[in-house]
Amino acid sequence: VPMQADLRTLGSGCKKTFTVPLPVKTLEQGSYEIYFSVTDKTSGQRMLLGNQNKATDDGYLLGRLEK
């Protein structure tokens, strides 16, 4: 689910909460993994975040959803 946000205003050590509604009603029964990924709007390059989680090809794993 794409989300628009300007992360340039965040400084080191800052915390920010983003809320994104997930289309749960349209999903088929099953298990889903939820990832977070940041892409630079100008270059299209994926950005790595300075946290303890390891980035995967899909981004950072936030959790799982069972429907």
PyMOL Python script that loads the backbone (N, CA, C, O; Angstrom):
from pymol import cmd

cmd.read_pdbstr("""\
ATOM      1  N   VAL A   1       0.857  -1.159   0.000  1.00  0.00           N
ATOM      2  CA  VAL A   1       0.000   0.000   0.000  1.00  0.00           C
ATOM      3  C   VAL A   1       0.907   1.227   0.000  1.00  0.00           C
ATOM      4  O   VAL A   1       1.558   1.501   1.009  1.00  0.00           O
ATOM      5  N   PRO A   2       0.967   1.956  -1.079  1.00  0.00           N
ATOM      6  CA  PRO A   2       1.816   3.142  -1.134  1.00  0.00           C
ATOM      7  C   PRO A   2       1.347   4.220  -0.174  1.00  0.00           C
ATOM      8  O   PRO A   2       0.152   4.368   0.082  1.00  0.00           O
ATOM      9  N   MET A   3       2.308   4.974   0.355  1.00  0.00           N
ATOM     10  CA  MET A   3       2.012   6.053   1.292  1.00  0.00           C
ATOM     11  C   MET A   3       2.924   7.224   0.948  1.00  0.00           C
ATOM     12  O   MET A   3       4.095   7.022   0.628  1.00  0.00           O
ATOM     13  N   GLN A   4       2.412   8.415   1.009  1.00  0.00           N
ATOM     14  CA  GLN A   4       3.205   9.611   0.751  1.00  0.00           C
ATOM     15  C   GLN A   4       3.626  10.226   2.077  1.00  0.00           C
ATOM     16  O   GLN A   4       2.786  10.468   2.944  1.00  0.00           O
ATOM     17  N   ALA A   5       4.924  10.480   2.240  1.00  0.00           N
ATOM     18  CA  ALA A   5       5.431  11.124   3.451  1.00  0.00           C
ATOM     19  C   ALA A   5       6.762  11.783   3.125  1.00  0.00           C
ATOM     20  O   ALA A   5       7.532  11.271   2.313  1.00  0.00           O
ATOM     21  N   ASP A   6       7.031  12.914   3.757  1.00  0.00           N
ATOM     22  CA  ASP A   6       8.304  13.604   3.577  1.00  0.00           C
ATOM     23  C   ASP A   6       9.148  13.343   4.816  1.00  0.00           C
ATOM     24  O   ASP A   6       8.914  13.929   5.873  1.00  0.00           O
ATOM     25  N   LEU A   7      10.128  12.463   4.677  1.00  0.00           N
ATOM     26  CA  LEU A   7      10.960  12.074   5.817  1.00  0.00           C
ATOM     27  C   LEU A   7      12.162  12.990   6.007  1.00  0.00           C
ATOM     28  O   LEU A   7      12.949  12.783   6.931  1.00  0.00           O
ATOM     29  N   ARG A   8      12.319  13.991   5.159  1.00  0.00           N
ATOM     30  CA  ARG A   8      13.475  14.893   5.262  1.00  0.00           C
ATOM     31  C   ARG A   8      13.456  15.705   6.541  1.00  0.00           C
ATOM     32  O   ARG A   8      14.500  16.191   6.977  1.00  0.00           O
ATOM     33  N   THR A   9      12.297  15.862   7.148  1.00  0.00           N
ATOM     34  CA  THR A   9      12.196  16.676   8.354  1.00  0.00           C
ATOM     35  C   THR A   9      12.579  15.894   9.608  1.00  0.00           C
ATOM     36  O   THR A   9      12.710  16.482  10.682  1.00  0.00           O
ATOM     37  N   LEU A  10      12.759  14.586   9.489  1.00  0.00           N
ATOM     38  CA  LEU A  10      13.130  13.779  10.648  1.00  0.00           C
ATOM     39  C   LEU A  10      14.629  13.881  10.891  1.00  0.00           C
ATOM     40  O   LEU A  10      15.429  13.707   9.973  1.00  0.00           O
ATOM     41  N   GLY A  11      14.994  14.159  12.111  1.00  0.00           N
ATOM     42  CA  GLY A  11      16.398  14.196  12.471  1.00  0.00           C
ATOM     43  C   GLY A  11      16.815  12.896  13.133  1.00  0.00           C
ATOM     44  O   GLY A  11      15.985  12.025  13.392  1.00  0.00           O
ATOM     45  N   SER A  12      18.080  12.775  13.399  1.00  0.00           N
ATOM     46  CA  SER A  12      18.604  11.579  14.053  1.00  0.00           C
ATOM     47  C   SER A  12      17.959  11.403  15.422  1.00  0.00           C
ATOM     48  O   SER A  12      17.877  12.349  16.205  1.00  0.00           O
ATOM     49  N   GLY A  13      17.506  10.199  15.700  1.00  0.00           N
ATOM     50  CA  GLY A  13      16.892   9.895  16.988  1.00  0.00           C
ATOM     51  C   GLY A  13      15.433  10.307  17.097  1.00  0.00           C
ATOM     52  O   GLY A  13      14.807  10.075  18.132  1.00  0.00           O
ATOM     53  N   CYS A  14      14.882  10.907  16.063  1.00  0.00           N
ATOM     54  CA  CYS A  14      13.476  11.325  16.082  1.00  0.00           C
ATOM     55  C   CYS A  14      12.570  10.124  15.861  1.00  0.00           C
ATOM     56  O   CYS A  14      12.940   9.156  15.196  1.00  0.00           O
ATOM     57  N   LYS A  15      11.384  10.211  16.428  1.00  0.00           N
ATOM     58  CA  LYS A  15      10.379   9.174  16.211  1.00  0.00           C
ATOM     59  C   LYS A  15       9.169   9.813  15.561  1.00  0.00           C
ATOM     60  O   LYS A  15       8.801  10.944  15.879  1.00  0.00           O
ATOM     61  N   LYS A  16       8.557   9.083  14.654  1.00  0.00           N
ATOM     62  CA  LYS A  16       7.370   9.567  13.944  1.00  0.00           C
ATOM     63  C   LYS A  16       6.438   8.381  13.745  1.00  0.00           C
ATOM     64  O   LYS A  16       6.891   7.285  13.415  1.00  0.00           O
ATOM     65  N   THR A  17       5.162   8.586  13.940  1.00  0.00           N
ATOM     66  CA  THR A  17       4.178   7.540  13.739  1.00  0.00           C
ATOM     67  C   THR A  17       3.396   7.820  12.461  1.00  0.00           C
ATOM     68  O   THR A  17       2.895   8.925  12.251  1.00  0.00           O
ATOM     69  N   PHE A  18       3.302   6.798  11.610  1.00  0.00           N
ATOM     70  CA  PHE A  18       2.514   6.889  10.385  1.00  0.00           C
ATOM     71  C   PHE A  18       1.409   5.851  10.471  1.00  0.00           C
ATOM     72  O   PHE A  18       1.635   4.738  10.946  1.00  0.00           O
ATOM     73  N   THR A  19       0.230   6.205  10.019  1.00  0.00           N
ATOM     74  CA  THR A  19      -0.897   5.286  10.001  1.00  0.00           C
ATOM     75  C   THR A  19      -1.324   5.064   8.557  1.00  0.00           C
ATOM     76  O   THR A  19      -1.582   6.013   7.817  1.00  0.00           O
ATOM     77  N   VAL A  20      -1.393   3.801   8.174  1.00  0.00           N
ATOM     78  CA  VAL A  20      -1.805   3.451   6.824  1.00  0.00           C
ATOM     79  C   VAL A  20      -2.905   2.393   6.930  1.00  0.00           C
ATOM     80  O   VAL A  20      -2.674   1.320   7.488  1.00  0.00           O
ATOM     81  N   PRO A  21      -4.088   2.679   6.405  1.00  0.00           N
ATOM     82  CA  PRO A  21      -5.150   1.671   6.440  1.00  0.00           C
ATOM     83  C   PRO A  21      -4.835   0.532   5.474  1.00  0.00           C
ATOM     84  O   PRO A  21      -4.460   0.767   4.326  1.00  0.00           O
ATOM     85  N   LEU A  22      -4.987  -0.677   5.941  1.00  0.00           N
ATOM     86  CA  LEU A  22      -4.762  -1.852   5.099  1.00  0.00           C
ATOM     87  C   LEU A  22      -6.100  -2.363   4.574  1.00  0.00           C
ATOM     88  O   LEU A  22      -7.082  -2.389   5.316  1.00  0.00           O
ATOM     89  N   PRO A  23      -6.152  -2.767   3.313  1.00  0.00           N
ATOM     90  CA  PRO A  23      -7.407  -3.231   2.710  1.00  0.00           C
ATOM     91  C   PRO A  23      -7.748  -4.660   3.109  1.00  0.00           C
ATOM     92  O   PRO A  23      -7.858  -5.536   2.251  1.00  0.00           O
ATOM     93  N   VAL A  24      -7.913  -4.897   4.399  1.00  0.00           N
ATOM     94  CA  VAL A  24      -8.100  -6.246   4.928  1.00  0.00           C
ATOM     95  C   VAL A  24      -9.337  -6.923   4.343  1.00  0.00           C
ATOM     96  O   VAL A  24      -9.307  -8.123   4.069  1.00  0.00           O
ATOM     97  N   LYS A  25     -10.414  -6.182   4.150  1.00  0.00           N
ATOM     98  CA  LYS A  25     -11.653  -6.777   3.642  1.00  0.00           C
ATOM     99  C   LYS A  25     -11.495  -7.348   2.242  1.00  0.00           C
ATOM    100  O   LYS A  25     -12.215  -8.276   1.873  1.00  0.00           O
ATOM    101  N   THR A  26     -10.568  -6.815   1.454  1.00  0.00           N
ATOM    102  CA  THR A  26     -10.388  -7.284   0.078  1.00  0.00           C
ATOM    103  C   THR A  26      -9.375  -8.421  -0.038  1.00  0.00           C
ATOM    104  O   THR A  26      -9.197  -8.984  -1.118  1.00  0.00           O
ATOM    105  N   LEU A  27      -8.713  -8.760   1.064  1.00  0.00           N
ATOM    106  CA  LEU A  27      -7.710  -9.826   1.041  1.00  0.00           C
ATOM    107  C   LEU A  27      -8.371 -11.199   1.143  1.00  0.00           C
ATOM    108  O   LEU A  27      -9.392 -11.370   1.809  1.00  0.00           O
ATOM    109  N   GLU A  28      -7.773 -12.151   0.478  1.00  0.00           N
ATOM    110  CA  GLU A  28      -8.232 -13.529   0.599  1.00  0.00           C
ATOM    111  C   GLU A  28      -7.747 -14.099   1.927  1.00  0.00           C
ATOM    112  O   GLU A  28      -6.817 -13.570   2.534  1.00  0.00           O
ATOM    113  N   GLN A  29      -8.384 -15.185   2.377  1.00  0.00           N
ATOM    114  CA  GLN A  29      -7.962 -15.865   3.601  1.00  0.00           C
ATOM    115  C   GLN A  29      -6.497 -16.269   3.467  1.00  0.00           C
ATOM    116  O   GLN A  29      -6.061 -16.682   2.393  1.00  0.00           O
ATOM    117  N   GLY A  30      -5.746 -16.154   4.543  1.00  0.00           N
ATOM    118  CA  GLY A  30      -4.363 -16.590   4.506  1.00  0.00           C
ATOM    119  C   GLY A  30      -3.475 -15.770   5.412  1.00  0.00           C
ATOM    120  O   GLY A  30      -3.950 -14.979   6.226  1.00  0.00           O
ATOM    121  N   SER A  31      -2.174 -15.972   5.257  1.00  0.00           N
ATOM    122  CA  SER A  31      -1.159 -15.280   6.040  1.00  0.00           C
ATOM    123  C   SER A  31      -0.458 -14.250   5.171  1.00  0.00           C
ATOM    124  O   SER A  31      -0.156 -14.507   4.005  1.00  0.00           O
ATOM    125  N   TYR A  32      -0.204 -13.095   5.741  1.00  0.00           N
ATOM    126  CA  TYR A  32       0.455 -12.011   5.028  1.00  0.00           C
ATOM    127  C   TYR A  32       1.576 -11.446   5.891  1.00  0.00           C
ATOM    128  O   TYR A  32       1.460 -11.384   7.115  1.00  0.00           O
ATOM    129  N   GLU A  33       2.651 -11.039   5.250  1.00  0.00           N
ATOM    130  CA  GLU A  33       3.732 -10.343   5.938  1.00  0.00           C
ATOM    131  C   GLU A  33       3.647  -8.877   5.557  1.00  0.00           C
ATOM    132  O   GLU A  33       3.381  -8.541   4.403  1.00  0.00           O
ATOM    133  N   ILE A  34       3.877  -7.998   6.538  1.00  0.00           N
ATOM    134  CA  ILE A  34       3.794  -6.563   6.319  1.00  0.00           C
ATOM    135  C   ILE A  34       5.205  -5.981   6.373  1.00  0.00           C
ATOM    136  O   ILE A  34       5.918  -6.141   7.364  1.00  0.00           O
ATOM    137  N   TYR A  35       5.595  -5.304   5.293  1.00  0.00           N
ATOM    138  CA  TYR A  35       6.937  -4.723   5.183  1.00  0.00           C
ATOM    139  C   TYR A  35       6.842  -3.211   5.039  1.00  0.00           C
ATOM    140  O   TYR A  35       5.832  -2.677   4.580  1.00  0.00           O
ATOM    141  N   PHE A  36       7.911  -2.534   5.438  1.00  0.00           N
ATOM    142  CA  PHE A  36       8.037  -1.092   5.272  1.00  0.00           C
ATOM    143  C   PHE A  36       9.271  -0.828   4.429  1.00  0.00           C
ATOM    144  O   PHE A  36      10.354  -1.330   4.729  1.00  0.00           O
ATOM    145  N   SER A  37       9.110  -0.043   3.377  1.00  0.00           N
ATOM    146  CA  SER A  37      10.214   0.276   2.487  1.00  0.00           C
ATOM    147  C   SER A  37      10.129   1.753   2.105  1.00  0.00           C
ATOM    148  O   SER A  37       9.040   2.273   1.865  1.00  0.00           O
ATOM    149  N   VAL A  38      11.284   2.429   2.050  1.00  0.00           N
ATOM    150  CA  VAL A  38      11.348   3.842   1.704  1.00  0.00           C
ATOM    151  C   VAL A  38      12.122   3.985   0.403  1.00  0.00           C
ATOM    152  O   VAL A  38      13.226   3.461   0.262  1.00  0.00           O
ATOM    153  N   THR A  39      11.529   4.701  -0.542  1.00  0.00           N
ATOM    154  CA  THR A  39      12.164   4.933  -1.839  1.00  0.00           C
ATOM    155  C   THR A  39      12.339   6.426  -2.058  1.00  0.00           C
ATOM    156  O   THR A  39      11.414   7.202  -1.820  1.00  0.00           O
ATOM    157  N   ASP A  40      13.523   6.833  -2.511  1.00  0.00           N
ATOM    158  CA  ASP A  40      13.779   8.231  -2.836  1.00  0.00           C
ATOM    159  C   ASP A  40      12.956   8.609  -4.058  1.00  0.00           C
ATOM    160  O   ASP A  40      13.037   7.949  -5.093  1.00  0.00           O
ATOM    161  N   LYS A  41      12.166   9.666  -3.942  1.00  0.00           N
ATOM    162  CA  LYS A  41      11.252  10.068  -5.003  1.00  0.00           C
ATOM    163  C   LYS A  41      12.003  10.488  -6.268  1.00  0.00           C
ATOM    164  O   LYS A  41      11.532  10.234  -7.377  1.00  0.00           O
ATOM    165  N   THR A  42      13.149  11.120  -6.116  1.00  0.00           N
ATOM    166  CA  THR A  42      13.891  11.619  -7.273  1.00  0.00           C
ATOM    167  C   THR A  42      14.657  10.526  -8.001  1.00  0.00           C
ATOM    168  O   THR A  42      14.554  10.393  -9.221  1.00  0.00           O
ATOM    169  N   SER A  43      15.429   9.741  -7.245  1.00  0.00           N
ATOM    170  CA  SER A  43      16.305   8.741  -7.871  1.00  0.00           C
ATOM    171  C   SER A  43      15.648   7.381  -8.041  1.00  0.00           C
ATOM    172  O   SER A  43      16.085   6.577  -8.866  1.00  0.00           O
ATOM    173  N   GLY A  44      14.591   7.115  -7.259  1.00  0.00           N
ATOM    174  CA  GLY A  44      13.970   5.795  -7.289  1.00  0.00           C
ATOM    175  C   GLY A  44      14.736   4.754  -6.484  1.00  0.00           C
ATOM    176  O   GLY A  44      14.345   3.588  -6.452  1.00  0.00           O
ATOM    177  N   GLN A  45      15.819   5.161  -5.837  1.00  0.00           N
ATOM    178  CA  GLN A  45      16.633   4.248  -5.035  1.00  0.00           C
ATOM    179  C   GLN A  45      15.953   3.959  -3.700  1.00  0.00           C
ATOM    180  O   GLN A  45      15.360   4.845  -3.085  1.00  0.00           O
ATOM    181  N   ARG A  46      16.050   2.711  -3.265  1.00  0.00           N
ATOM    182  CA  ARG A  46      15.529   2.359  -1.947  1.00  0.00           C
ATOM    183  C   ARG A  46      16.493   2.857  -0.892  1.00  0.00           C
ATOM    184  O   ARG A  46      17.708   2.729  -1.047  1.00  0.00           O
ATOM    185  N   MET A  47      15.969   3.419   0.172  1.00  0.00           N
ATOM    186  CA  MET A  47      16.790   3.968   1.249  1.00  0.00           C
ATOM    187  C   MET A  47      16.835   2.990   2.412  1.00  0.00           C
ATOM    188  O   MET A  47      15.827   2.377   2.765  1.00  0.00           O
ATOM    189  N   LEU A  48      18.006   2.854   2.996  1.00  0.00           N
ATOM    190  CA  LEU A  48      18.172   2.026   4.183  1.00  0.00           C
ATOM    191  C   LEU A  48      17.986   2.899   5.412  1.00  0.00           C
ATOM    192  O   LEU A  48      18.409   4.055   5.436  1.00  0.00           O
ATOM    193  N   LEU A  49      17.357   2.343   6.420  1.00  0.00           N
ATOM    194  CA  LEU A  49      17.097   3.088   7.647  1.00  0.00           C
ATOM    195  C   LEU A  49      18.121   2.732   8.715  1.00  0.00           C
ATOM    196  O   LEU A  49      18.646   1.619   8.743  1.00  0.00           O
ATOM    197  N   GLY A  50      18.394   3.678   9.583  1.00  0.00           N
ATOM    198  CA  GLY A  50      19.354   3.449  10.666  1.00  0.00           C
ATOM    199  C   GLY A  50      18.665   2.853  11.872  1.00  0.00           C
ATOM    200  O   GLY A  50      18.421   3.549  12.857  1.00  0.00           O
ATOM    201  N   ASN A  51      18.350   1.578  11.808  1.00  0.00           N
ATOM    202  CA  ASN A  51      17.756   0.896  12.955  1.00  0.00           C
ATOM    203  C   ASN A  51      18.341  -0.509  13.071  1.00  0.00           C
ATOM    204  O   ASN A  51      19.223  -0.883  12.298  1.00  0.00           O
ATOM    205  N   GLN A  52      17.857  -1.272  14.019  1.00  0.00           N
ATOM    206  CA  GLN A  52      18.433  -2.591  14.279  1.00  0.00           C
ATOM    207  C   GLN A  52      17.853  -3.684  13.389  1.00  0.00           C
ATOM    208  O   GLN A  52      18.428  -4.769  13.302  1.00  0.00           O
ATOM    209  N   ASN A  53      16.750  -3.427  12.740  1.00  0.00           N
ATOM    210  CA  ASN A  53      16.153  -4.432  11.854  1.00  0.00           C
ATOM    211  C   ASN A  53      16.978  -4.554  10.579  1.00  0.00           C
ATOM    212  O   ASN A  53      17.563  -3.575  10.115  1.00  0.00           O
ATOM    213  N   LYS A  54      17.021  -5.743  10.022  1.00  0.00           N
ATOM    214  CA  LYS A  54      17.742  -5.959   8.780  1.00  0.00           C
ATOM    215  C   LYS A  54      16.792  -5.806   7.600  1.00  0.00           C
ATOM    216  O   LYS A  54      15.670  -6.312   7.620  1.00  0.00           O
ATOM    217  N   ALA A  55      17.253  -5.107   6.582  1.00  0.00           N
ATOM    218  CA  ALA A  55      16.442  -4.919   5.382  1.00  0.00           C
ATOM    219  C   ALA A  55      16.467  -6.186   4.540  1.00  0.00           C
ATOM    220  O   ALA A  55      17.499  -6.850   4.436  1.00  0.00           O
ATOM    221  N   THR A  56      15.341  -6.515   3.946  1.00  0.00           N
ATOM    222  CA  THR A  56      15.238  -7.640   3.025  1.00  0.00           C
ATOM    223  C   THR A  56      14.949  -7.066   1.632  1.00  0.00           C
ATOM    224  O   THR A  56      14.881  -5.847   1.472  1.00  0.00           O
ATOM    225  N   ASP A  57      14.784  -7.911   0.647  1.00  0.00           N
ATOM    226  CA  ASP A  57      14.434  -7.439  -0.696  1.00  0.00           C
ATOM    227  C   ASP A  57      13.092  -6.704  -0.705  1.00  0.00           C
ATOM    228  O   ASP A  57      12.857  -5.854  -1.565  1.00  0.00           O
ATOM    229  N   ASP A  58      12.220  -7.024   0.236  1.00  0.00           N
ATOM    230  CA  ASP A  58      10.901  -6.391   0.320  1.00  0.00           C
ATOM    231  C   ASP A  58      10.878  -5.182   1.248  1.00  0.00           C
ATOM    232  O   ASP A  58       9.882  -4.459   1.278  1.00  0.00           O
ATOM    233  N   GLY A  59      11.926  -4.948   1.990  1.00  0.00           N
ATOM    234  CA  GLY A  59      11.970  -3.856   2.956  1.00  0.00           C
ATOM    235  C   GLY A  59      12.179  -4.406   4.359  1.00  0.00           C
ATOM    236  O   GLY A  59      12.783  -5.463   4.543  1.00  0.00           O
ATOM    237  N   TYR A  60      11.675  -3.683   5.336  1.00  0.00           N
ATOM    238  CA  TYR A  60      11.803  -4.087   6.741  1.00  0.00           C
ATOM    239  C   TYR A  60      10.517  -4.780   7.196  1.00  0.00           C
ATOM    240  O   TYR A  60       9.426  -4.221   7.079  1.00  0.00           O
ATOM    241  N   LEU A  61      10.654  -5.999   7.714  1.00  0.00           N
ATOM    242  CA  LEU A  61       9.486  -6.738   8.182  1.00  0.00           C
ATOM    243  C   LEU A  61       8.946  -6.089   9.448  1.00  0.00           C
ATOM    244  O   LEU A  61       9.650  -5.958  10.450  1.00  0.00           O
ATOM    245  N   LEU A  62       7.671  -5.682   9.380  1.00  0.00           N
ATOM    246  CA  LEU A  62       7.013  -5.062  10.549  1.00  0.00           C
ATOM    247  C   LEU A  62       6.199  -6.069  11.330  1.00  0.00           C
ATOM    248  O   LEU A  62       6.090  -5.967  12.552  1.00  0.00           O
ATOM    249  N   GLY A  63       5.628  -7.038  10.642  1.00  0.00           N
ATOM    250  CA  GLY A  63       4.786  -8.003  11.340  1.00  0.00           C
ATOM    251  C   GLY A  63       4.050  -8.883  10.359  1.00  0.00           C
ATOM    252  O   GLY A  63       4.297  -8.852   9.154  1.00  0.00           O
ATOM    253  N   ARG A  64       3.137  -9.674  10.906  1.00  0.00           N
ATOM    254  CA  ARG A  64       2.363 -10.606  10.102  1.00  0.00           C
ATOM    255  C   ARG A  64       0.884 -10.407  10.366  1.00  0.00           C
ATOM    256  O   ARG A  64       0.476  -9.997  11.453  1.00  0.00           O
ATOM    257  N   LEU A  65       0.097 -10.703   9.359  1.00  0.00           N
ATOM    258  CA  LEU A  65      -1.351 -10.560   9.442  1.00  0.00           C
ATOM    259  C   LEU A  65      -1.983 -11.886   9.060  1.00  0.00           C
ATOM    260  O   LEU A  65      -1.649 -12.465   8.027  1.00  0.00           O
ATOM    261  N   GLU A  66      -2.897 -12.367   9.894  1.00  0.00           N
ATOM    262  CA  GLU A  66      -3.655 -13.589   9.613  1.00  0.00           C
ATOM    263  C   GLU A  66      -5.097 -13.203   9.358  1.00  0.00           C
ATOM    264  O   GLU A  66      -5.705 -12.478  10.146  1.00  0.00           O
ATOM    265  N   LYS A  67      -5.638 -13.688   8.261  1.00  0.00           N
ATOM    266  CA  LYS A  67      -7.051 -13.416   7.979  1.00  0.00           C
ATOM    267  C   LYS A  67      -7.793 -14.720   7.840  1.00  0.00           C
ATOM    268  O   LYS A  67      -9.000 -14.720   7.600  1.00  0.00           O
TER     269      LYS A  67
END
""", "prot")
cmd.dss("prot")
cmd.show_as("cartoon", "prot")
cmd.util.cbc("prot")
cmd.orient("prot")
